[in-house]
Structures are given as structure tokens and as C-alpha cells.
């Protein structure tokens, strides 16, 4: 049976503040999470890779002890497992993150 169509605009409206996410799709054991970014998140790492896709605005990914990368609308970046990083945005941004279901920061 076909799955339900998810509207990004409707999902975006369900995000009341930065750093709250909603699942907009799942493929096997991986999910697509829609999230508003504003300000900086804490440094953390994951046991599996995660991917960022910037839908609106600009974000940064800062690696602990390393570079800070800037991503604009339409840019993607994969953060490899084990890399200590934090993400953020100086102004509002909307990001689609792809990562393993139940992948939490350590």
C-alpha cells in the first residue's frame, strides 16, 4: 500500500522552536528529520554517519579542534561516525538530516 505524502511546509509548521525535529520519512533503519536551526547546538558525536541538507538559510558545522564549515541552501555534508562536532545557524535555517533511527548524540 502506498505511503502517505508528507508536506515539508506542514512539517515545518509543526516545529515550534529551534532544535526540535520531526520525522518526515523513514527508509529501512534510517530517518529523515526536519529541524529548525538557530544558535549553536552542543558538541557531540555519533556512532554512525549523519548527513545534513540545508533547505533554507545557512548553517555551520564546527569540528572540535578543527575547521568550521559553512553550508548554504542546497548544500549537503556528511559528518562521519565518531567526529566530534556541533551544528548551528546565526539566523533561522531549515535542515533535513539523514541518520540512523534512534541515533543519539554521545
Buried (B, 14 or more C-beta within 10 A) or exposed (E): EEEEEEEEEEBBEEBEEBBEBBEBBEEEEBBBBBBBBBEEBEEBBBEEBBBBBBEBBBBBBBBEEEEEBEBEEEEEBEBEEEBBBBBBBBEEBBBBBBBBEEBEEE
